[in-house]
Amino acid sequence: CHADNFERLSRVETLASEKSLTVPQVSLAFTLSHPLDLYAIVGVLHPDECQANLVALDLELTPTEIAWLDLKQDDR
């Protein structure tokens, strides 16, 4: 419950809407875009959820979008 996290969520919702994606798809793409050695653990209940997550693997966020989502800049 931190104001910065609510702002991040708002930005993810905005970007997801603009790209006709879901919040989880943009969130997963954001996590996978980091140069660190990160491994996202994703769980699904239905095949549709798995298909939706696969979309995130092909989603390439721009460096500007990543910085905006991470609150490092106010404009894109």
Backbone torsions as a table, in degrees:
resi	resn	phi	psi	omega
1	CYS	NA	60.8	179.0
2	HIS	-115.6	139.7	-176.4
3	ALA	-55.4	-39.3	179.4
4	ASP	-62.1	-38.2	-179.9
5	ASN	-69.2	-35.1	175.6
6	PHE	-67.3	-35.3	176.5
7	GLU	-67.3	-41.3	176.5
8	ARG	-59.5	-45.5	178.8
9	LEU	-60.2	-43.6	178.7
10	SER	-60.1	-40.9	179.4
11	ARG	-69.0	-39.3	176.8
12	VAL	-63.0	-42.4	178.0
13	GLU	-61.3	-41.8	179.0
14	THR	-63.1	-49.6	-178.3
15	LEU	-65.0	-40.1	177.8
16	ALA	-60.7	-44.2	179.2
17	SER	-62.8	-44.8	-179.5
18	GLU	-63.0	-33.9	-176.9
19	LYS	-97.5	5.6	-177.8
20	SER	55.6	45.6	179.0
21	LEU	-123.0	178.2	176.4
22	THR	-100.0	162.8	176.8
23	VAL	-59.7	-45.0	177.8
24	PRO	-61.1	-35.5	179.1
25	GLN	-64.3	-46.3	179.8
26	VAL	-67.5	-40.2	179.1
27	SER	-62.1	-42.7	179.1
28	LEU	-67.4	-42.1	177.6
29	ALA	-61.4	-39.8	177.9
30	PHE	-62.1	-46.4	179.8
31	THR	-61.9	-43.2	-177.9
32	LEU	-74.4	-14.3	-178.0
33	SER	-80.7	-12.9	-178.1
34	HIS	-71.9	140.0	-178.7
35	PRO	-73.3	-9.1	178.6
36	LEU	-68.4	161.9	178.8
37	ASP	-81.1	77.1	-177.4
38	LEU	-106.3	148.5	176.2
39	TYR	-131.5	114.9	179.7
40	ALA	-82.6	131.9	175.3
41	ILE	-101.3	116.0	-174.2
42	VAL	-119.1	130.7	177.2
43	GLY	-112.0	146.1	178.3
44	VAL	-134.7	154.7	176.5
45	LEU	-108.1	-25.8	-175.5
46	HIS	-133.2	153.6	178.1
47	PRO	-56.3	-33.0	178.7
48	ASP	-62.1	-36.7	178.5
49	GLU	-67.0	-37.9	177.4
50	CYS	-63.5	-45.3	178.6
51	GLN	-60.6	-41.7	179.3
52	ALA	-63.0	-39.6	178.7
53	ASN	-68.0	-33.3	178.4
54	LEU	-63.5	-30.0	176.8
55	VAL	-59.6	-38.4	-178.5
56	ALA	-63.3	-28.6	179.1
57	LEU	-64.7	-30.2	-179.4
58	ASP	-95.4	-5.4	-178.5
59	LEU	-81.7	117.9	178.0
60	GLU	-107.5	110.3	175.9
61	LEU	-80.8	143.2	178.6
62	THR	-74.9	158.4	176.0
63	PRO	-57.1	-34.0	178.4
64	THR	-67.8	-42.7	177.2
65	GLU	-63.1	-41.3	179.7
66	ILE	-62.8	-45.9	179.1
67	ALA	-63.7	-38.5	178.8
68	TRP	-65.8	-44.9	178.9
69	LEU	-63.9	-31.8	-178.3
70	ASP	-89.1	9.1	178.4
71	LEU	63.6	24.5	179.0
72	LYS	-88.2	-13.2	173.7
73	GLN	-151.0	154.2	-175.0
74	ASP	-93.8	-13.9	-179.3
75	ASP	-127.8	162.0	179.2
76	ARG	-118.8	NA	NA
